[in-house]
């Protein structure tokens, strides 16, 4: 199935909310607020309202994955460290903190009936593309290694180290039994609607310009010669035909 990726904003809030409500508010009512400051551990309605305020105020970011029917089936949340101050394995993380990132990727969610269909991968790729169009920079995540082990789904809300590595991330430092800090620098890309500079104008070569002008001169008219003979070309002497036109880009 082909997916469409759209940013989480006021125009996609309803699709996000429908997906979260369809899945019991995500993890029992989190509404993807766990890494924001104002998360409630007990009140799902408070989390929903808080998330909506953030989205409509431009203070929440995510790449939403839509199926062919226009229904949201998953997302990847990202944001600045100020927007997402929560850190998994904080105590171990702060013992030897890595360089301050420009962006953090904190969590993924996929509808329970659509897992194993590449939605998390599409969400990560979409998030990295959106980060590039927002200026790029150092992107950090804390994820779980799953090679040679069967990890329970509740530990994989931050995806897997292997998925990040497949998308160009490298391991920085281990901060848990199976948890690693991973990071990657994303280059900046033009913002949507930003004009793209025109290609440079090719250098004008006088020799080719002169040749082209000569080629554009009209051929002289042929005068009728004796019956049965080929027409003569008046070229100004010698009876030679003018040079053929020059073809090619200037």
C-alpha positions in Angstrom: 0.0 0.0 0.0 1.2 3.5 -0.7 1.1 6.1 2.1 0.8 9.9 2.1 2.7 11.8 4.8 1.3 15.1 6.1 2.5 17.3 9.1 0.4 17.4 12.2 -1.2 20.8 12.3 -4.7 22.4 12.6 -5.7 21.0 9.2 -4.9 17.4 10.2 -5.9 17.6 13.9 -9.2 15.8 13.2 -7.5 12.9 11.5 -5.0 12.6 14.4 -7.8 12.8 17.0 -9.8 10.1 15.2 -6.8 7.8 15.1 -6.0 8.4 18.8 -9.7 7.9 19.9 -9.9 4.7 17.8 -7.0 3.4 19.9 -8.3 4.3 23.4 -6.5 7.6 23.5 -3.1 5.8 22.8 -1.6 3.8 25.6 -4.6 4.3 27.8 -5.1 8.0 27.3 -1.6 9.5 26.7 -2.7 11.3 23.5 1.1 11.5 22.7 1.6 14.0 25.6 4.1 11.9 27.6 7.2 14.0 26.5 5.5 17.4 26.9 5.6 19.2 30.3 1.9 19.3 31.0 1.1 15.6 30.6 -1.5 14.1 33.0 -1.0 10.5 34.2 -4.6 10.1 35.0 -6.8 12.4 32.9 -7.1 11.4 29.2 -9.5 14.3 28.5 -6.9 16.7 29.9 -4.2 15.2 27.6 -6.5 15.5 24.6 -7.2 19.1 25.3 -3.6 19.9 25.9 -2.5 18.2 22.7 -5.0 20.1 20.7 -3.9 23.4 22.1 -0.3 22.6 21.2 -1.2 21.5 17.7 -3.3 24.6 17.0 -0.7 26.8 18.5 2.2 25.3 16.4 3.8 23.8 19.5 3.6 20.1 18.5 5.1 18.3 15.5 4.5 14.9 14.0 4.5 13.2 10.6 1.1 11.6 10.1 0.8 8.6 7.8 -2.4 8.4 5.7 -3.6 5.4 3.8 -5.2 5.3 0.3 -8.6 6.2 1.8 -7.3 9.3 3.5 -7.4 7.8 7.0 -4.5 8.4 9.4 -2.9 5.1 10.5 0.2 6.2 12.4 2.6 8.9 13.3 6.1 9.8 14.3 6.4 12.7 16.9 9.4 15.0 16.8 10.2 18.5 18.1 12.9 20.7 19.7 14.2 19.8 23.1 12.2 22.8 24.5 9.0 21.3 23.0 9.8 17.8 24.1 11.9 18.1 27.3 11.0 14.5 28.5 14.0 12.1 28.1 13.8 8.3 28.4 16.5 7.0 30.7 17.3 10.5 31.9 19.5 9.6 34.8 21.9 7.6 32.6 21.5 10.1 29.7 22.7 13.0 31.9 25.8 11.2 33.2 27.5 11.9 29.9 25.1 14.0 27.9 25.7 14.0 24.1 25.8 17.3 22.1 22.6 19.3 22.5 20.3 18.3 19.6 18.3 20.6 17.4 15.5 18.0 17.3 14.3 14.9 19.2 12.3 12.0 17.9 10.4 10.7 20.9 7.6 8.3 19.9 5.8 6.4 17.2 2.3 5.0 17.1 0.6 2.7 14.6 -3.0 1.6 14.6 -3.3 -1.8 16.1 -4.9 -3.3 12.9 -2.2 -1.9 10.6 1.0 -2.9 12.3 3.8 -4.7 10.3 2.9 -2.8 7.1 5.7 -0.3 7.0 3.9 2.6 8.6 6.5 3.3 11.3 9.2 3.4 8.5 7.1 5.8 6.4 6.5 7.9 9.5 10.2 8.2 10.3 11.1 9.0 6.7 8.3 11.7 6.7 9.5 13.2 10.0 13.1 13.5 8.7 11.8 15.2 5.5 9.8 17.6 7.5 12.8 18.4 9.8 14.8 19.1 6.6 12.3 21.6 5.4 12.3 23.2 8.9 16.0 23.9 8.7 17.6 20.5 9.5 20.2 20.0 12.2 21.2 17.3 14.7 18.4 14.8 15.3 18.5 12.6 18.4 16.4 9.6 19.5 16.6 6.9 22.2 15.4 3.6 20.9 15.6 -0.1 21.6 17.8 -2.8 20.1 15.8 -5.8 19.0 18.3 -8.0 17.2 18.5 -11.5 18.7 15.6 -10.7 21.1 11.8 -10.5 21.0 10.8 -7.2 22.5 7.3 -6.5 23.8 5.4 -3.8 21.9 5.0 -1.6 24.9 8.8 -1.0 24.8 8.9 -0.1 21.2 6.9 3.2 21.2 10.3 4.8 20.3 10.7 2.3 17.4 13.9 0.3 17.1 17.6 1.1 16.8 17.7 -1.0 13.6 15.1 1.1 11.9 17.0 4.3 12.8 20.2 2.8 11.5 18.5 1.9 8.2 17.7 5.6 8.0 21.3 6.8 8.5 21.5 7.1 12.3 24.5 6.0 14.2 24.7 4.8 17.8 26.1 7.3 20.3 25.9 5.7 23.7 24.1 2.9 25.5 21.7 4.3 28.3 19.7 1.1 29.2 19.9 -2.6 29.0 18.7 -2.5 25.4 18.4 1.3 24.9 20.8 3.5 22.8 21.0 7.1 22.0 21.2 7.4 18.2 21.7 10.5 16.1 22.0 11.9 12.6 22.6 15.3 11.0 19.9 16.3 8.6 20.7 18.8 5.9 18.4 21.8 5.3 16.0 21.7 2.4 14.0 24.6 0.8 10.8 25.3 2.7 7.6 24.6 0.9 6.8 27.6 -1.2 10.3 29.0 -1.0 11.5 30.1 -4.5 14.3 28.0 -6.0 17.2 30.0 -7.5 17.4 30.0 -11.3 20.3 28.1 -12.9 23.3 30.2 -14.0 23.1 31.7 -17.5 25.6 29.9 -19.8 28.6 32.0 -20.7 28.1 33.8 -24.1 30.9 32.9 -26.5 31.4 35.6 -29.2 32.8 33.1 -31.7 29.6 31.0 -31.6 27.4 34.1 -31.6 29.1 35.4 -34.8 28.8 32.0 -36.4 25.1 31.8 -35.5 24.4 35.2 -37.0 26.1 34.2 -40.3 24.0 31.0 -40.3 20.8 33.0 -40.0 21.5 35.0 -43.2 19.1 34.0 -46.0 20.5 31.9 -48.8 20.9 33.9 -52.1 18.3 33.1 -54.7 19.4 30.7 -57.4 19.2 31.9 -61.0 18.1 29.6 -63.8 21.0 28.4 -65.9 20.8 26.8 -69.3 18.2 24.2 -69.8 19.1 20.9 -68.0 21.9 22.5 -65.9 21.9 22.9 -62.2 21.1 26.4 -60.9 24.0 28.6 -60.1 24.5 30.0 -56.6 25.5 33.6 -56.4 27.8 33.7 -53.4 29.9 36.7 -54.2 32.6 34.8 -56.0 33.9 31.4 -56.8 30.4 30.0 -57.2 30.6 28.4 -53.8 27.5 27.8 -51.7 27.4 29.5 -48.3 28.3 27.5 -45.2 25.7 25.3 -43.6 23.9 26.7 -40.5 25.4 25.8 -37.1 23.2 23.8 -34.8 23.6 23.6 -31.0 23.1 25.5 -27.8 24.8 28.8 -27.4 
